[in-house]
Amino acid sequence: MSAAFLSPPTPRRTVLRGLGAGVAVLAGAGALGACSSREAAAGKPATGDGAGSGFTITDQRGKKVSFDGPVERIATAIIPSPSMLAAVDGSYDRIVGINESTLTANKQGIFGTLFPASKRTTTIAGADFVPNVETIVNLKPDVVIQWGDMGDEVVAPLENAGFKVIGLTYGTQEQMETWLEIFGTLLGKQDRSAELLDWMHAEDKAVRALVAPSARTKQKVLYLRTATDGWTTATGADYVTHWTEIAGGTNVAHDVSADSPQVSVEQVLAWDPEVILLSAFDEATPADVYGNKKLSGVRAVRDRRVYKVPLGGYRWDPPCCESPLMWRWAAQILHPELAARVGLRARIEEAFTRLYGYGISAAETDEVLRMDLNARSAGHDGFRA
């Protein structure tokens, strides 16, 4: 691990072992599209840690949100933010409200083992992100985190009720790195968020260098997510393309212009991907794809190179604090001969200690990597090493 890898928070637990539990962007802080800042607020001087003074955050709407003192209670309607807040804070203790989808992920994956309270947290919004203002009033949060690009329908009810709202946007590495900066400021943990960013930048360089000799001919990758009437995929504008390219592959849907486009069997056959990756957001498995006779002629199916994306503290397909682990996982999927050099299991152990203060067991690592679901897929046994 690079020397730039972050220092761990004070370990919360090393118990609960053995329980089963279900990009070219190297931008520094100055290159991010929106930023957070410790500015003078309410006539008080700005400080480095925000522990006892006022501060101001500029969110990704460009709106300044001022606080008179420490933030102790956070409600968030945004799905991926709790795991990132916990990683920056080294604790789940300040989170009092989450999205319904986040609660589902917490119950299914290892995050609920890392932070048992996350499986019982009150939900404040569902799939439409419209906030339940009455519930939020009862939670008495110091701040509510909400999407900043979904219109007044999801923000105005909160601001009209008198809540401080931080509006965020999402989907790229740069935007995710801005989240880490904002959360570092919000939690008074700027040094911690800076260490996370240093780690991500170092891992980006390391994985690109690792796959470079093997990536002269880029393998064709298709990402699939189930929809009510079939599948959707990710285009060139999606974060999937980011980590596919870091790992030395190419997204077959890169040039599709629609947002989350529907994908037909005929289109999959036409693309003929060498690798198919299944979203962590649904229940589809490689066995489902192998059993679909209409897809039997697809190269990825013939070669048994269909894989379920891991689920760690959060789902690994979108941007999150564990994204460097996704980059390494994808690199090994595309280049199984690199298994020993990727060293993913050791990286997972190091990352979980440093991100969450948790000593992950071998059995729990198997759960994160979906070893059972991917057991029939070529080369996945390499993740046992």
KETI-902700 format. One record per residue (C-alpha): residue number from 1; x, y, z. Coordinates in steps of 0.1 Angstrom, whole numbers, plus 5000, padded with zeros to 4 digits. Each point is the difference from the previous one (the first is absolute). Example, Ala and Ser with C-alpha at 12.3 -4.5 7.8 and 13.67 -1.06 7.14 Angstrom:
  num  east  north    up
    1  5123   4955  5078
    2  5014   5034  4993
END
This chain:
  num  east  north    up
    1  5000   5000  5000
    2  5013   5035  4992
    3  5014   5020  5028
    4  4972   5025  4992
    5  4974   4975  5012
    6  4979   5016  5027
    7  5005   4996  5037
    8  4973   4978  5016
    9  4975   5015  5023
   10  5000   4987  5036
   11  4989   4963  4996
   12  4964   4995  5010
   13  5000   4963  4999
   14  5019   4970  4988
   15  4973   4976  5012
   16  4971   4986  4981
   17  5025   4981  4978
   18  4986   4969  4983
   19  4965   5015  4995
   20  4988   4996  4965
   21  4990   5034  4985
   22  4982   5005  4973
   23  5140   5183  4843
   24  5025   5013  4972
   25  4988   5023  5027
   26  5028   5009  5025
   27  4986   5033  5009
   28  5011   5017  5031
   29  4978   5021  5022
   30  5005   5030  4979
   31  4987   4983  4969
   32  4966   4991  5014
   33  4969   5015  4986
   34  4986   5011  5034
   35  5017   5002  5034
   36  4995   5003  5037
   37  5017   5026  5020
   38  5006   5010  5036
   39  4989   5037  4998
   40  4991   5024  5027
   41  4964   4996  5010
   42  4978   5019  5025
   43  5030   5023  5007
   44  5022   4972  5013
   45  5034   4992  4986
   46  5005   4970  4976
   47  5018   4971  5015
   48  5017   4969  4987
   49  4979   4974  5017
   50  4966   5017  5006
   51  4998   4985  5034
   52  4988   5031  5018
   53  4995   5028  4975
   54  4978   5009  4971
   55  5007   4990  4965
   56  4985   5001  4965
   57  4998   4974  4973
   58  4994   5008  4963
   59  4980   4970  4987
   60  4999   4987  4964
   61  4971   5024  4992
   62  5024   5028  5007
   63  4980   5009  5031
   64  5016   5010  5033
   65  4987   4982  5031
   66  5012   5014  5033
   67  5003   4983  5034
   68  5005   5016  5034
   69  5017   4970  5015
   70  5006   4962  4997
   71  4976   4978  4981
   72  4989   4971  5020
   73  4968   4987  4983
   74  4999   4993  4962
   75  4971   4989  4979
   76  5007   4990  4964
   77  4976   4991  4972
   78  5029   4991  4977
   79  5007   4963  4997
   80  5038   4997  5000
   81  5008   5028  5025
   82  4997   4981  5034
   83  5029   4977  4992
   84  5022   5029  4990
   85  4990   5020  5030
   86  5009   4971  5022
   87  5033   4995  4983
   88  5010   5037  5004
   89  4987   5001  5036
   90  5012   4966  5011
   91  4965   4996  5015
   92  4963   4996  4992
   93  4989   5019  5031
   94  4990   5032  4983
   95  4977   4985  4974
   96  4963   5001  5011
   97  4981   4996  4967
   98  5007   4982  4966
   99  4983   4990  4968
  100  4980   4968  4998
  101  5024   4986  4974
  102  5029   5006  5023
  103  4982   4981  5028
  104  4996   4971  4976
  105  5037   5000  4991
  106  5009   5002  5037
  107  4980   4969  5007
  108  5013   4980  4970
  109  5036   5009  5002
  110  5028   5002  5025
  111  4994   5037  5009
  112  4973   4988  5025
  113  5027   4979  5016
  114  5024   5028  5002
  115  4974   5023  5014
  116  4970   4981  5015
  117  4981   5032  5005
  118  4999   5006  4963
  119  4975   4971  4997
  120  4975   5018  5022
  121  5004   5036  4989
  122  4968   5019  4993
  123  4993   5005  4962
  124  4992   5035  4988
  125  4995   4994  4963
  126  4994   4973  4974
  127  5010   4994  4964
  128  4986   5033  4989
  129  5021   5019  5026
  130  4970   5021  5011
  131  5007   5007  5037
  132  4976   4990  5027
  133  5001   5034  5018
  134  4979   4989  5030
  135  5024   4972  5007
  136  5030   5022  4996
  137  4985   5026  5024
  138  4998   4973  5026
  139  5037   4990  4994
  140  5012   5036  5007
  141  5030   4999  4977
  142  5025   5028  4999
  143  5002   4996  4962
  144  4983   4980  4972
  145  5020   4988  4970
  146  4979   4999  4968
  147  5005   4999  4963
  148  5008   5034  4986
  149  4991   4993  4964
  150  4965   4985  5003
  151  4980   5032  5003
  152  4980   5017  5027
  153  4978   4970  5005
  154  5026   4983  5022
  155  5017   5031  5015
  156  4973   5027  5005
  157  4980   4980  5026
  158  5031   4997  5021
  159  5011   5037  4998
  160  4964   5011  5005
  161  5000   4980  5032
  162  5030   5019  5012
  163  5027   4973  4995
  164  5035   5007  4989
  165  5004   4981  4967
  166  5032   4990  4983
  167  4993   4993  4963
  168  5022   4974  4983
  169  5005   4987  4964
  170  5015   4967  4991
  171  5012   4976  4974
  172  5037   5008  4993
  173  5032   4996  5019
  174  5004   5038  5003
  175  4965   5004  5015
  176  5006   4971  5025
  177  5033   5016  5010
  178  4982   5033  5007
  179  4976   4980  5023
  180  5031   4989  5020
  181  5011   5036  5003
  182  4966   5012  5010
  183  4996   4972  5026
  184  5034   5007  5014
  185  4990   5035  5006
  186  4965   4991  5013
  187  5015   4975  5025
  188  5031   5020  5009
  189  5022   4973  4984
  190  5017   5018  4972
  191  5033   4982  5005
  192  4982   4967  4999
  193  4982   5008  4967
  194  5033   5012  4985
  195  5016   4967  5009
  196  4972   4981  4982
  197  5005   5021  4969
  198  5038   4994  5001
  199  4993   4962  5001
  200  4975   5002  4971
  201  5025   5019  4979
  202  5028   4976  5008
  203  4978   4969  4992
  204  4989   5015  4967
  205  5036   5003  4989
  206  5009   4966  5014
  207  4972   4981  4983
  208  5005   5017  4967
  209  5037   4991  5001
  210  4992   4964  5010
  211  4977   4993  4970
  212  5019   5020  4974
  213  5021   4971  4987
  214  4969   4978  4997
  215  4976   5026  4986
  216  5014   5007  4966
  217  4969   4982  4985
  218  4971   5012  5022
  219  4974   4974  5008
  220  4963   5009  4993
  221  4980   5003  5031
  222  4962   5003  5004
  223  4984   5011  5033
  224  4964   4989  5006
  225  4974   5010  5025
  226  4966   4985  5001
  227  4969   5021  4992
  228  4963   4992  5001
  229  5000   4989  4964
  230  5036   4989  4994
  231  5033   5016  5006
  232  5016   5034  4999
  233  5037   5007  4996
  234  5026   5028  5007
  235  5012   5024  4974
  236  5032   5020  4996
  237  4987   5026  5024
  238  4996   4974  5028
  239  5026   4992  5027
  240  5000   4964  4987
  241  5020   5013  4970
  242  5024   5016  5024
  243  5010   4969  5018
  244  4998   4978  4969
  245  5026   5022  4984
  246  5022   5001  5031
  247  4999   4961  4999
  248  5011   5000  4964
  249  4966   4993  4983
  250  4976   5018  4978
  251  4962   5004  5006
  252  4981   4987  4969
  253  4972   5025  5007
  254  5024   5030  5003
  255  4985   5019  4970
  256  4964   4994  5008
  257  4983   5034  5006
  258  4970   4991  5021
  259  5001   5001  5038
  260  4998   4965  5015
  261  4990   4985  4966
  262  4980   4969  4997
  263  5019   4971  4985
  264  4984   4972  4979
  265  5013   4965  4995
  266  5007   5010  4964
  267  5022   5028  5011
  268  5019   4978  5024
  269  5006   4976  4971
  270  5011   5028  4978
  271  5025   5013  5025
  272  5012   4965  5008
  273  5019   5011  5032
  274  5029   4979  5014
  275  4990   5008  5036
  276  4966   5007  5015
  277  4997   5017  5034
  278  4967   4999  5019
  279  4990   5029  5022
  280  5001   4998  5038
  281  4967   5018  5001
  282  4978   4971  4991
  283  4997   4962  5005
  284  5011   4988  4966
  285  5028   4974  5001
  286  5025   4985  4975
  287  4979   4968  5002
  288  4970   5019  4986
  289  5020   5011  4970
  290  5016   4966  4994
  291  4965   4985  5001
  292  4986   5024  4974
  293  5001   4980  4967
  294  4996   5032  4980
  295  5034   5011  5012
  296  5018   4967  4995
  297  5019   5013  4969
  298  5014   5031  5018
  299  5038   4996  5005
  300  4999   5010  5037
  301  4973   4972  5006
  302  5019   4974  4980
  303  5032   5008  5019
  304  4982   5002  5033
  305  5012   5035  5007
  306  4969   5015  5016
  307  5005   5014  5035
  308  4979   5016  5028
  309  5015   5033  5012
  310  5011   5000  5037
  311  4980   5015  5029
  312  5023   5013  5027
  313  4992   5028  5024
  314  4981   5013  4970
  315  4993   4987  4965
  316  5032   5002  4979
  317  4986   5010  4966
  318  4994   5037  5008
  319  5026   5024  5015
  320  5006   4993  5037
  321  5028   4999  5026
  322  5008   4964  4989
  323  5003   5009  4963
  324  5038   4992  4999
  325  4990   4964  5010
  326  4977   4999  4970
  327  5027   5012  4977
  328  5022   4971  5012
  329  4971   4975  4998
  330  4992   5010  4964
  331  5037   4999  4991
  332  5002   4963  5012
  333  4967   4991  4982
  334  5015   5013  4967
  335  5035   4987  5007
  336  4998   4969  5022
  337  5037   4994  4995
  338  5006   5031  5022
  339  4983   4984  5030
  340  5032   4998  5021
  341  5010   5036  4992
  342  4965   5014  5005
  343  5000   4986  5035
  344  4963   5008  5005
  345  4993   4981  5032
  346  5029   5016  5018
  347  4989   5034  4987
  348  4964   4994  5013
  349  5014   4991  5034
  350  5021   5031  5001
  351  4973   5023  4987
  352  4973   4988  5024
  353  5023   5006  5029
  354  5009   5034  4988
  355  4966   5011  4988
  356  4978   4985  5027
  357  5023   4989  5028
  358  4989   4964  4994
  359  5020   4968  4997
  360  4982   4982  4972
  361  5001   4961  5001
  362  5007   4977  4970
  363  4963   4989  5000
  364  4988   5036  5000
  365  5024   5008  4971
  366  4984   4970  4981
  367  4966   5016  5005
  368  5012   5034  4988
  369  5015   4984  4969
  370  4969   4979  4993
  371  5021   4969  4999
  372  4968   4978  5001
  373  4982   5018  4972
  374  5032   5002  4978
  375  5011   4964  5007
  376  4992   4988  4965
  377  5017   5029  4982
  378  5034   4996  4985
  379  5030   5011  5020
  380  4980   5012  5031
  381  5017   4974  5021
  382  5031   5022  4997
  383  4984   5023  5026
  384  5004   4973  5026
  385  5037   5006  5001
END
